[in-house]
Amino acid sequence: MNPNPPDATHTRLTRHLRITGRVQGVGYRWHMTEQARRLGLTGWVRNRLDGSVEAVAQGPAWAVQALIDWAQRGPSGARVDGVAVGEVAVGEAEGVFEGFEQRETV
């Protein structure tokens, strides 16, 4: 057993988010990008053809949680019905992000 457990403020997480509601056409991606950059996160955000917004966020656990909390509200013009949060497999996204970017709709 490790006598010194990892400090939660330094634990890095990668999370996948799917946001539903009125989240397209309201600046959601732009605002999420700004919020993620302020928090020092890396990853991406994009619109989905089904009307949802999808994102992957990577960084300190506290910052990822802060972005998830923000995603549940979104910008002032949005109406968020739900935020599904999932884990991203280790190695699948680790170390591949340079910053936080908006991607093309899929």
Biopython code that builds the backbone (N, CA, C, O; Angstrom):
import numpy as np
from Bio.PDB.StructureBuilder import StructureBuilder

atoms = [
    (1, "MET", "N", (0.842, -1.187, 0.000)),
    (1, "MET", "CA", (0.000, 0.000, 0.000)),
    (1, "MET", "C", (0.882, 1.244, 0.000)),
    (1, "MET", "O", (1.862, 1.318, 0.741)),
    (2, "ASN", "N", (0.535, 2.205, -0.820)),
    (2, "ASN", "CA", (1.287, 3.442, -0.915)),
    (2, "ASN", "C", (0.921, 4.342, 0.254)),
    (2, "ASN", "O", (-0.241, 4.730, 0.382)),
    (3, "PRO", "N", (1.895, 4.693, 1.127)),
    (3, "PRO", "CA", (1.580, 5.545, 2.275)),
    (3, "PRO", "C", (1.268, 6.984, 1.874)),
    (3, "PRO", "O", (0.702, 7.740, 2.664)),
    (4, "ASN", "N", (1.632, 7.365, 0.656)),
    (4, "ASN", "CA", (1.370, 8.719, 0.176)),
    (4, "ASN", "C", (0.476, 8.665, -1.053)),
    (4, "ASN", "O", (0.975, 8.654, -2.178)),
    (5, "PRO", "N", (-0.842, 8.631, -0.854)),
    (5, "PRO", "CA", (-1.741, 8.568, -2.011)),
    (5, "PRO", "C", (-1.573, 9.809, -2.884)),
    (5, "PRO", "O", (-1.183, 10.870, -2.395)),
    (6, "PRO", "N", (-1.868, 9.675, -4.181)),
    (6, "PRO", "CA", (-1.722, 10.829, -5.064)),
    (6, "PRO", "C", (-2.603, 11.986, -4.616)),
    (6, "PRO", "O", (-3.738, 11.788, -4.181)),
    (7, "ASP", "N", (-2.077, 13.171, -4.725)),
    (7, "ASP", "CA", (-2.813, 14.378, -4.378)),
    (7, "ASP", "C", (-3.869, 14.629, -5.451)),
    (7, "ASP", "O", (-3.541, 14.709, -6.635)),
    (8, "ALA", "N", (-5.121, 14.751, -5.051)),
    (8, "ALA", "CA", (-6.224, 14.931, -6.004)),
    (8, "ALA", "C", (-6.050, 16.185, -6.849)),
    (8, "ALA", "O", (-6.580, 16.259, -7.957)),
    (9, "THR", "N", (-5.308, 17.177, -6.340)),
    (9, "THR", "CA", (-5.119, 18.390, -7.120)),
    (9, "THR", "C", (-4.166, 18.165, -8.286)),
    (9, "THR", "O", (-4.120, 18.976, -9.210)),
    (10, "HIS", "N", (-3.399, 17.066, -8.255)),
    (10, "HIS", "CA", (-2.448, 16.781, -9.324)),
    (10, "HIS", "C", (-2.854, 15.588, -10.191)),
    (10, "HIS", "O", (-2.199, 15.310, -11.196)),
    (11, "THR", "N", (-3.908, 14.892, -9.823)),
    (11, "THR", "CA", (-4.382, 13.765, -10.604)),
    (11, "THR", "C", (-4.918, 14.262, -11.940)),
    (11, "THR", "O", (-5.728, 15.189, -11.982)),
    (12, "ARG", "N", (-4.463, 13.644, -13.038)),
    (12, "ARG", "CA", (-4.920, 14.029, -14.372)),
    (12, "ARG", "C", (-6.018, 13.082, -14.831)),
    (12, "ARG", "O", (-5.936, 11.868, -14.639)),
    (13, "LEU", "N", (-7.047, 13.660, -15.440)),
    (13, "LEU", "CA", (-8.169, 12.887, -15.951)),
    (13, "LEU", "C", (-8.405, 13.217, -17.419)),
    (13, "LEU", "O", (-8.051, 14.294, -17.898)),
    (14, "THR", "N", (-9.006, 12.273, -18.114)),
    (14, "THR", "CA", (-9.511, 12.516, -19.460)),
    (14, "THR", "C", (-10.959, 12.048, -19.451)),
    (14, "THR", "O", (-11.240, 10.897, -19.118)),
    (15, "ARG", "N", (-11.879, 12.935, -19.816)),
    (15, "ARG", "CA", (-13.300, 12.613, -19.794)),
    (15, "ARG", "C", (-13.956, 12.984, -21.124)),
    (15, "ARG", "O", (-13.612, 13.980, -21.759)),
    (16, "HIS", "N", (-14.909, 12.147, -21.518)),
    (16, "HIS", "CA", (-15.720, 12.372, -22.711)),
    (16, "HIS", "C", (-17.060, 12.926, -22.245)),
    (16, "HIS", "O", (-17.665, 12.390, -21.317)),
    (17, "LEU", "N", (-17.528, 14.000, -22.885)),
    (17, "LEU", "CA", (-18.807, 14.616, -22.526)),
    (17, "LEU", "C", (-19.719, 14.639, -23.744)),
    (17, "LEU", "O", (-19.275, 14.903, -24.862)),
    (18, "ARG", "N", (-20.992, 14.363, -23.518)),
    (18, "ARG", "CA", (-22.021, 14.518, -24.554)),
    (18, "ARG", "C", (-23.101, 15.384, -23.934)),
    (18, "ARG", "O", (-23.741, 14.988, -22.960)),
    (19, "ILE", "N", (-23.306, 16.577, -24.504)),
    (19, "ILE", "CA", (-24.228, 17.549, -23.963)),
    (19, "ILE", "C", (-25.447, 17.627, -24.872)),
    (19, "ILE", "O", (-25.311, 17.783, -26.086)),
    (20, "THR", "N", (-26.637, 17.517, -24.289)),
    (20, "THR", "CA", (-27.876, 17.563, -25.059)),
    (20, "THR", "C", (-28.730, 18.742, -24.601)),
    (20, "THR", "O", (-28.561, 19.274, -23.504)),
    (21, "GLY", "N", (-29.646, 19.127, -25.475)),
    (21, "GLY", "CA", (-30.538, 20.250, -25.212)),
    (21, "GLY", "C", (-30.439, 21.232, -26.359)),
    (21, "GLY", "O", (-30.144, 20.850, -27.492)),
    (22, "ARG", "N", (-30.685, 22.495, -26.066)),
    (22, "ARG", "CA", (-30.495, 23.533, -27.082)),
    (22, "ARG", "C", (-29.068, 24.049, -26.926)),
    (22, "ARG", "O", (-28.819, 25.045, -26.248)),
    (23, "VAL", "N", (-28.142, 23.346, -27.570)),
    (23, "VAL", "CA", (-26.720, 23.621, -27.369)),
    (23, "VAL", "C", (-25.979, 23.936, -28.667)),
    (23, "VAL", "O", (-24.761, 24.113, -28.662)),
    (24, "GLN", "N", (-26.713, 24.006, -29.776)),
    (24, "GLN", "CA", (-26.106, 24.422, -31.036)),
    (24, "GLN", "C", (-26.730, 25.747, -31.461)),
    (24, "GLN", "O", (-27.912, 25.997, -31.227)),
    (25, "GLY", "N", (-25.911, 26.589, -32.090)),
    (25, "GLY", "CA", (-26.393, 27.886, -32.529)),
    (25, "GLY", "C", (-26.468, 28.921, -31.420)),
    (25, "GLY", "O", (-27.074, 29.979, -31.595)),
    (26, "VAL", "N", (-25.853, 28.623, -30.271)),
    (26, "VAL", "CA", (-25.882, 29.541, -29.122)),
    (26, "VAL", "C", (-24.474, 29.873, -28.629)),
    (26, "VAL", "O", (-24.318, 30.445, -27.551)),
    (27, "GLY", "N", (-23.451, 29.520, -29.404)),
    (27, "GLY", "CA", (-22.071, 29.797, -29.008)),
    (27, "GLY", "C", (-21.513, 28.826, -27.987)),
    (27, "GLY", "O", (-20.524, 29.124, -27.316)),
    (28, "TYR", "N", (-22.139, 27.671, -27.865)),
    (28, "TYR", "CA", (-21.718, 26.711, -26.841)),
    (28, "TYR", "C", (-20.261, 26.283, -27.026)),
    (28, "TYR", "O", (-19.485, 26.289, -26.071)),
    (29, "ARG", "N", (-19.889, 25.910, -28.260)),
    (29, "ARG", "CA", (-18.512, 25.448, -28.503)),
    (29, "ARG", "C", (-17.498, 26.542, -28.207)),
    (29, "ARG", "O", (-16.469, 26.281, -27.584)),
    (30, "TRP", "N", (-17.777, 27.751, -28.644)),
    (30, "TRP", "CA", (-16.849, 28.859, -28.408)),
    (30, "TRP", "C", (-16.673, 29.099, -26.916)),
    (30, "TRP", "O", (-15.549, 29.220, -26.430)),
    (31, "HIS", "N", (-17.785, 29.168, -26.190)),
    (31, "HIS", "CA", (-17.715, 29.404, -24.745)),
    (31, "HIS", "C", (-17.021, 28.256, -24.017)),
    (31, "HIS", "O", (-16.252, 28.496, -23.085)),
    (32, "MET", "N", (-17.279, 27.014, -24.424)),
    (32, "MET", "CA", (-16.607, 25.882, -23.787)),
    (32, "MET", "C", (-15.105, 25.947, -24.041)),
    (32, "MET", "O", (-14.310, 25.678, -23.140)),
    (33, "THR", "N", (-14.717, 26.298, -25.251)),
    (33, "THR", "CA", (-13.297, 26.418, -25.574)),
    (33, "THR", "C", (-12.641, 27.458, -24.680)),
    (33, "THR", "O", (-11.566, 27.214, -24.131)),
    (34, "GLU", "N", (-13.273, 28.612, -24.527)),
    (34, "GLU", "CA", (-12.726, 29.666, -23.664)),
    (34, "GLU", "C", (-12.626, 29.203, -22.210)),
    (34, "GLU", "O", (-11.618, 29.445, -21.546)),
    (35, "GLN", "N", (-13.668, 28.540, -21.723)),
    (35, "GLN", "CA", (-13.678, 28.041, -20.345)),
    (35, "GLN", "C", (-12.575, 27.007, -20.140)),
    (35, "GLN", "O", (-11.850, 27.060, -19.147)),
    (36, "ALA", "N", (-12.448, 26.073, -21.070)),
    (36, "ALA", "CA", (-11.425, 25.030, -20.958)),
    (36, "ALA", "C", (-10.024, 25.631, -20.967)),
    (36, "ALA", "O", (-9.161, 25.213, -20.195)),
    (37, "ARG", "N", (-9.802, 26.595, -21.824)),
    (37, "ARG", "CA", (-8.482, 27.247, -21.873)),
    (37, "ARG", "C", (-8.186, 27.986, -20.579)),
    (37, "ARG", "O", (-7.058, 27.944, -20.087)),
    (38, "ARG", "N", (-9.190, 28.667, -20.018)),
    (38, "ARG", "CA", (-8.999, 29.352, -18.726)),
    (38, "ARG", "C", (-8.620, 28.361, -17.629)),
    (38, "ARG", "O", (-7.846, 28.684, -16.728)),
    (39, "LEU", "N", (-9.169, 27.163, -17.714)),
    (39, "LEU", "CA", (-8.895, 26.133, -16.706)),
    (39, "LEU", "C", (-7.597, 25.369, -16.981)),
    (39, "LEU", "O", (-7.179, 24.544, -16.168)),
    (40, "GLY", "N", (-6.959, 25.642, -18.123)),
    (40, "GLY", "CA", (-5.708, 24.966, -18.461)),
    (40, "GLY", "C", (-5.900, 23.559, -18.998)),
    (40, "GLY", "O", (-4.989, 22.736, -18.919)),
    (41, "LEU", "N", (-7.086, 23.273, -19.549)),
    (41, "LEU", "CA", (-7.378, 21.941, -20.074)),
    (41, "LEU", "C", (-6.966, 21.812, -21.532)),
    (41, "LEU", "O", (-6.842, 22.806, -22.246)),
    (42, "THR", "N", (-6.757, 20.579, -21.960)),
    (42, "THR", "CA", (-6.543, 20.284, -23.363)),
    (42, "THR", "C", (-7.688, 19.390, -23.823)),
    (42, "THR", "O", (-8.388, 18.789, -23.008)),
    (43, "GLY", "N", (-7.870, 19.308, -25.157)),
    (43, "GLY", "CA", (-8.929, 18.463, -25.698)),
    (43, "GLY", "C", (-9.599, 19.135, -26.865)),
    (43, "GLY", "O", (-8.973, 19.894, -27.605)),
    (44, "TRP", "N", (-10.887, 18.852, -27.030)),
    (44, "TRP", "CA", (-11.640, 19.394, -28.160)),
    (44, "TRP", "C", (-13.130, 19.392, -27.877)),
    (44, "TRP", "O", (-13.606, 18.741, -26.947)),
    (45, "VAL", "N", (-13.864, 20.144, -28.711)),
    (45, "VAL", "CA", (-15.319, 20.192, -28.648)),
    (45, "VAL", "C", (-15.837, 20.287, -30.080)),
    (45, "VAL", "O", (-15.219, 20.931, -30.928)),
    (46, "ARG", "N", (-16.982, 19.640, -30.348)),
    (46, "ARG", "CA", (-17.580, 19.709, -31.686)),
    (46, "ARG", "C", (-19.080, 19.487, -31.603)),
    (46, "ARG", "O", (-19.588, 18.876, -30.663)),
    (47, "ASN", "N", (-19.777, 20.001, -32.616)),
    (47, "ASN", "CA", (-21.199, 19.725, -32.753)),
    (47, "ASN", "C", (-21.373, 18.343, -33.362)),
    (47, "ASN", "O", (-20.518, 17.864, -34.107)),
    (48, "ARG", "N", (-22.491, 17.711, -33.034)),
    (48, "ARG", "CA", (-22.860, 16.427, -33.633)),
    (48, "ARG", "C", (-24.088, 16.661, -34.514)),
    (48, "ARG", "O", (-24.888, 17.560, -34.257)),
    (49, "LEU", "N", (-24.222, 15.849, -35.544)),
    (49, "LEU", "CA", (-25.352, 15.986, -36.461)),
    (49, "LEU", "C", (-26.700, 15.780, -35.766)),
    (49, "LEU", "O", (-27.728, 16.252, -36.252)),
    (50, "ASP", "N", (-26.697, 15.072, -34.625)),
    (50, "ASP", "CA", (-27.948, 14.836, -33.899)),
    (50, "ASP", "C", (-28.380, 16.024, -33.035)),
    (50, "ASP", "O", (-29.389, 15.947, -32.334)),
    (51, "GLY", "N", (-27.609, 17.135, -33.086)),
    (51, "GLY", "CA", (-27.957, 18.329, -32.321)),
    (51, "GLY", "C", (-27.258, 18.441, -30.982)),
    (51, "GLY", "O", (-27.409, 19.446, -30.287)),
    (52, "SER", "N", (-26.500, 17.432, -30.609)),
    (52, "SER", "CA", (-25.771, 17.482, -29.348)),
    (52, "SER", "C", (-24.387, 18.097, -29.567)),
    (52, "SER", "O", (-23.980, 18.363, -30.697)),
    (53, "VAL", "N", (-23.686, 18.311, -28.473)),
    (53, "VAL", "CA", (-22.298, 18.760, -28.498)),
    (53, "VAL", "C", (-21.482, 17.683, -27.808)),
    (53, "VAL", "O", (-21.895, 17.139, -26.783)),
    (54, "GLU", "N", (-20.316, 17.376, -28.377)),
    (54, "GLU", "CA", (-19.427, 16.347, -27.843)),
    (54, "GLU", "C", (-18.086, 16.990, -27.517)),
    (54, "GLU", "O", (-17.621, 17.868, -28.243)),
    (55, "ALA", "N", (-17.468, 16.556, -26.433)),
    (55, "ALA", "CA", (-16.174, 17.110, -26.046)),
    (55, "ALA", "C", (-15.327, 16.051, -25.351)),
    (55, "ALA", "O", (-15.848, 15.100, -24.770)),
    (56, "VAL", "N", (-14.017, 16.232, -25.422)),
    (56, "VAL", "CA", (-13.067, 15.465, -24.630)),
    (56, "VAL", "C", (-12.211, 16.488, -23.898)),
    (56, "VAL", "O", (-11.647, 17.389, -24.518)),
    (57, "ALA", "N", (-12.115, 16.348, -22.586)),
    (57, "ALA", "CA", (-11.339, 17.266, -21.763)),
    (57, "ALA", "C", (-10.290, 16.489, -20.987)),
    (57, "ALA", "O", (-10.563, 15.420, -20.442)),
    (58, "GLN", "N", (-9.092, 17.041, -20.946)),
    (58, "GLN", "CA", (-7.976, 16.380, -20.269)),
    (58, "GLN", "C", (-7.224, 17.403, -19.430)),
    (58, "GLN", "O", (-6.930, 18.508, -19.885)),
    (59, "GLY", "N", (-6.921, 17.017, -18.205)),
    (59, "GLY", "CA", (-6.160, 17.905, -17.333)),
    (59, "GLY", "C", (-6.317, 17.511, -15.885)),
    (59, "GLY", "O", (-6.738, 16.394, -15.583)),
    (60, "PRO", "N", (-5.976, 18.429, -14.977)),
    (60, "PRO", "CA", (-6.119, 18.137, -13.542)),
    (60, "PRO", "C", (-7.575, 17.813, -13.198)),
    (60, "PRO", "O", (-8.502, 18.404, -13.753)),
    (61, "ALA", "N", (-7.758, 16.881, -12.289)),
    (61, "ALA", "CA", (-9.104, 16.424, -11.927)),
    (61, "ALA", "C", (-10.018, 17.587, -11.546)),
    (61, "ALA", "O", (-11.171, 17.625, -11.973)),
    (62, "TRP", "N", (-9.528, 18.523, -10.759)),
    (62, "TRP", "CA", (-10.364, 19.651, -10.317)),
    (62, "TRP", "C", (-10.823, 20.487, -11.506)),
    (62, "TRP", "O", (-11.957, 20.967, -11.523)),
    (63, "ALA", "N", (-9.940, 20.669, -12.516)),
    (63, "ALA", "CA", (-10.272, 21.494, -13.678)),
    (63, "ALA", "C", (-11.266, 20.776, -14.588)),
    (63, "ALA", "O", (-12.185, 21.399, -15.120)),
    (64, "VAL", "N", (-11.086, 19.473, -14.766)),
    (64, "VAL", "CA", (-12.040, 18.697, -15.571)),
    (64, "VAL", "C", (-13.415, 18.766, -14.921)),
    (64, "VAL", "O", (-14.420, 18.947, -15.608)),
    (65, "GLN", "N", (-13.463, 18.621, -13.598)),
    (65, "GLN", "CA", (-14.753, 18.704, -12.900)),
    (65, "GLN", "C", (-15.359, 20.097, -13.029)),
    (65, "GLN", "O", (-16.575, 20.224, -13.168)),
    (66, "ALA", "N", (-14.541, 21.135, -12.986)),
    (66, "ALA", "CA", (-15.046, 22.496, -13.154)),
    (66, "ALA", "C", (-15.662, 22.675, -14.546)),
    (66, "ALA", "O", (-16.679, 23.354, -14.686)),
    (67, "LEU", "N", (-15.059, 22.076, -15.570)),
    (67, "LEU", "CA", (-15.624, 22.165, -16.919)),
    (67, "LEU", "C", (-16.928, 21.385, -17.014)),
    (67, "LEU", "O", (-17.876, 21.834, -17.657)),
    (68, "ILE", "N", (-16.980, 20.227, -16.381)),
    (68, "ILE", "CA", (-18.226, 19.441, -16.361)),
    (68, "ILE", "C", (-19.332, 20.247, -15.681)),
    (68, "ILE", "O", (-20.465, 20.274, -16.160)),
    (69, "ASP", "N", (-19.007, 20.898, -14.575)),
    (69, "ASP", "CA", (-19.989, 21.734, -13.871)),
    (69, "ASP", "C", (-20.467, 22.864, -14.780)),
    (69, "ASP", "O", (-21.662, 23.154, -14.838)),
    (70, "TRP", "N", (-19.525, 23.508, -15.496)),
    (70, "TRP", "CA", (-19.894, 24.577, -16.421)),
    (70, "TRP", "C", (-20.786, 24.023, -17.538)),
    (70, "TRP", "O", (-21.771, 24.657, -17.917)),
    (71, "ALA", "N", (-20.441, 22.844, -18.065)),
    (71, "ALA", "CA", (-21.188, 22.240, -19.182)),
    (71, "ALA", "C", (-22.654, 22.025, -18.820)),
    (71, "ALA", "O", (-23.515, 22.063, -19.699)),
    (72, "GLN", "N", (-22.947, 21.803, -17.559)),
    (72, "GLN", "CA", (-24.317, 21.587, -17.130)),
    (72, "GLN", "C", (-25.156, 22.865, -17.191)),
    (72, "GLN", "O", (-26.386, 22.811, -17.177)),
    (73, "ARG", "N", (-24.478, 24.017, -17.260)),
    (73, "ARG", "CA", (-25.174, 25.304, -17.407)),
    (73, "ARG", "C", (-25.033, 25.829, -18.826)),
    (73, "ARG", "O", (-26.019, 26.214, -19.454)),
    (74, "GLY", "N", (-23.796, 25.843, -19.333)),
    (74, "GLY", "CA", (-23.512, 26.369, -20.660)),
    (74, "GLY", "C", (-23.621, 27.875, -20.700)),
    (74, "GLY", "O", (-23.809, 28.513, -19.664)),
    (75, "PRO", "N", (-23.504, 28.458, -21.893)),
    (75, "PRO", "CA", (-23.631, 29.904, -22.031)),
    (75, "PRO", "C", (-25.082, 30.343, -21.855)),
    (75, "PRO", "O", (-25.991, 29.515, -21.798)),
    (76, "SER", "N", (-25.283, 31.652, -21.769)),
    (76, "SER", "CA", (-26.611, 32.187, -21.436)),
    (76, "SER", "C", (-27.713, 31.782, -22.416)),
    (76, "SER", "O", (-28.862, 31.647, -21.996)),
    (77, "GLY", "N", (-27.417, 31.585, -23.699)),
    (77, "GLY", "CA", (-28.454, 31.234, -24.660)),
    (77, "GLY", "C", (-28.778, 29.757, -24.741)),
    (77, "GLY", "O", (-29.700, 29.362, -25.455)),
    (78, "ALA", "N", (-28.035, 28.937, -24.018)),
    (78, "ALA", "CA", (-28.222, 27.483, -24.093)),
    (78, "ALA", "C", (-29.288, 27.002, -23.111)),
    (78, "ALA", "O", (-29.587, 27.657, -22.113)),
    (79, "ARG", "N", (-29.847, 25.840, -23.427)),
    (79, "ARG", "CA", (-30.703, 25.112, -22.488)),
    (79, "ARG", "C", (-30.148, 23.703, -22.442)),
    (79, "ARG", "O", (-30.353, 22.919, -23.369)),
    (80, "VAL", "N", (-29.452, 23.379, -21.376)),
    (80, "VAL", "CA", (-28.818, 22.072, -21.250)),
    (80, "VAL", "C", (-29.791, 21.105, -20.597)),
    (80, "VAL", "O", (-30.237, 21.318, -19.469)),
    (81, "ASP", "N", (-30.119, 20.028, -21.327)),
    (81, "ASP", "CA", (-31.003, 19.001, -20.785)),
    (81, "ASP", "C", (-30.225, 17.907, -20.066)),
    (81, "ASP", "O", (-30.732, 17.298, -19.124)),
    (82, "GLY", "N", (-28.994, 17.655, -20.508)),
    (82, "GLY", "CA", (-28.207, 16.611, -19.873)),
    (82, "GLY", "C", (-26.761, 16.646, -20.308)),
    (82, "GLY", "O", (-26.428, 17.107, -21.400)),
    (83, "VAL", "N", (-25.896, 16.144, -19.419)),
    (83, "VAL", "CA", (-24.474, 15.989, -19.718)),
    (83, "VAL", "C", (-24.086, 14.568, -19.321)),
    (83, "VAL", "O", (-24.053, 14.225, -18.139)),
    (84, "ALA", "N", (-23.794, 13.752, -20.328)),
    (84, "ALA", "CA", (-23.331, 12.387, -20.067)),
    (84, "ALA", "C", (-21.805, 12.421, -20.028)),
    (84, "ALA", "O", (-21.162, 12.892, -20.965)),
    (85, "VAL", "N", (-21.239, 11.922, -18.947)),
    (85, "VAL", "CA", (-19.790, 11.937, -18.770)),
    (85, "VAL", "C", (-19.284, 10.509, -18.757)),
    (85, "VAL", "O", (-19.800, 9.664, -18.026)),
    (86, "GLY", "N", (-18.271, 10.243, -19.570)),
    (86, "GLY", "CA", (-17.677, 8.910, -19.623)),
    (86, "GLY", "C", (-16.171, 8.994, -19.557)),
    (86, "GLY", "O", (-15.575, 10.043, -19.805)),
    (87, "GLU", "N", (-15.570, 7.878, -19.222)),
    (87, "GLU", "CA", (-14.118, 7.798, -19.197)),
    (87, "GLU", "C", (-13.600, 7.543, -20.599)),
    (87, "GLU", "O", (-14.297, 6.986, -21.447)),
    (88, "VAL", "N", (-12.376, 7.956, -20.823)),
    (88, "VAL", "CA", (-11.683, 7.683, -22.073)),
    (88, "VAL", "C", (-10.604, 6.673, -21.735)),
    (88, "VAL", "O", (-9.872, 6.855, -20.762)),
    (89, "ALA", "N", (-10.493, 5.619, -22.516)),
    (89, "ALA", "CA", (-9.526, 4.551, -22.237)),
    (89, "ALA", "C", (-8.115, 5.118, -22.141)),
    (89, "ALA", "O", (-7.718, 5.955, -22.951)),
    (90, "VAL", "N", (-7.365, 4.658, -21.151)),
    (90, "VAL", "CA", (-5.984, 5.082, -20.972)),
    (90, "VAL", "C", (-5.209, 4.762, -22.237)),
    (90, "VAL", "O", (-5.314, 3.662, -22.780)),
    (91, "GLY", "N", (-4.437, 5.725, -22.701)),
    (91, "GLY", "CA", (-3.657, 5.537, -23.914)),
    (91, "GLY", "C", (-4.406, 5.966, -25.160)),
    (91, "GLY", "O", (-3.784, 6.292, -26.171)),
    (92, "GLU", "N", (-5.726, 5.972, -25.108)),
    (92, "GLU", "CA", (-6.533, 6.349, -26.272)),
    (92, "GLU", "C", (-6.423, 7.838, -26.555)),
    (92, "GLU", "O", (-6.439, 8.253, -27.714)),
    (93, "ALA", "N", (-6.310, 8.648, -25.504)),
    (93, "ALA", "CA", (-6.238, 10.092, -25.703)),
    (93, "ALA", "C", (-5.086, 10.733, -24.946)),
    (93, "ALA", "O", (-4.860, 11.936, -25.081)),
    (94, "GLU", "N", (-4.351, 9.958, -24.151)),
    (94, "GLU", "CA", (-3.282, 10.526, -23.341)),
    (94, "GLU", "C", (-2.208, 11.167, -24.209)),
    (94, "GLU", "O", (-1.702, 10.556, -25.150)),
    (95, "GLY", "N", (-1.871, 12.404, -23.878)),
    (95, "GLY", "CA", (-0.759, 13.078, -24.507)),
    (95, "GLY", "C", (-0.947, 13.474, -25.962)),
    (95, "GLY", "O", (0.031, 13.830, -26.619)),
    (96, "VAL", "N", (-2.158, 13.427, -26.491)),
    (96, "VAL", "CA", (-2.353, 13.732, -27.901)),
    (96, "VAL", "C", (-2.862, 15.150, -28.139)),
    (96, "VAL", "O", (-2.988, 15.565, -29.291)),
    (97, "PHE", "N", (-3.153, 15.894, -27.098)),
    (97, "PHE", "CA", (-3.725, 17.223, -27.258)),
    (97, "PHE", "C", (-2.682, 18.302, -26.991)),
    (97, "PHE", "O", (-1.946, 18.251, -26.006)),
    (98, "GLU", "N", (-2.638, 19.274, -27.889)),
    (98, "GLU", "CA", (-1.727, 20.411, -27.738)),
    (98, "GLU", "C", (-2.399, 21.544, -26.972)),
    (98, "GLU", "O", (-1.745, 22.256, -26.211)),
    (99, "GLY", "N", (-3.679, 21.710, -27.168)),
    (99, "GLY", "CA", (-4.456, 22.773, -26.535)),
    (99, "GLY", "C", (-5.903, 22.331, -26.519)),
    (99, "GLY", "O", (-6.183, 21.133, -26.551)),
    (100, "PHE", "N", (-6.825, 23.273, -26.470)),
    (100, "PHE", "CA", (-8.242, 22.938, -26.540)),
    (100, "PHE", "C", (-8.786, 23.598, -27.794)),
    (100, "PHE", "O", (-8.658, 24.810, -27.967)),
    (101, "GLU", "N", (-9.399, 22.801, -28.678)),
    (101, "GLU", "CA", (-9.813, 23.306, -29.991)),
    (101, "GLU", "C", (-11.244, 22.946, -30.336)),
    (101, "GLU", "O", (-11.819, 22.006, -29.788)),
    (102, "GLN", "N", (-11.808, 23.717, -31.260)),
    (102, "GLN", "CA", (-13.112, 23.399, -31.833)),
    (102, "GLN", "C", (-12.874, 22.545, -33.065)),
    (102, "GLN", "O", (-12.017, 22.858, -33.892)),
    (103, "ARG", "N", (-13.631, 21.473, -33.184)),
    (103, "ARG", "CA", (-13.504, 20.591, -34.341)),
    (103, "ARG", "C", (-14.748, 20.671, -35.212)),
    (103, "ARG", "O", (-15.777, 21.224, -34.822)),
    (104, "GLU", "N", (-14.618, 20.101, -36.403)),
    (104, "GLU", "CA", (-15.721, 20.069, -37.370)),
    (104, "GLU", "C", (-16.871, 19.203, -36.870)),
    (104, "GLU", "O", (-16.664, 18.257, -36.111)),
    (105, "THR", "N", (-18.069, 19.531, -37.297)),
    (105, "THR", "CA", (-19.272, 18.765, -36.965)),
    (105, "THR", "C", (-19.179, 17.359, -37.587)),
    (105, "THR", "O", (-18.740, 17.193, -38.725)),
    (106, "VAL", "N", (-19.600, 16.374, -36.816)),
    (106, "VAL", "CA", (-19.653, 14.992, -37.332)),
    (106, "VAL", "C", (-21.012, 14.392, -37.035)),
    (106, "VAL", "O", (-21.267, 13.239, -37.383)),
]
sb = StructureBuilder()
sb.init_structure("model")
sb.init_model(0)
sb.init_chain("A")
sb.init_seg("    ")
for serial, (resi, resn, name, xyz) in enumerate(atoms, 1):
    if name == "N":
        sb.init_residue(resn, " ", resi, " ")
    sb.init_atom(name, np.array(xyz, "f"), 0.0, 1.0, " ", f" {name:<3s}", serial, name[0])
structure = sb.get_structure()
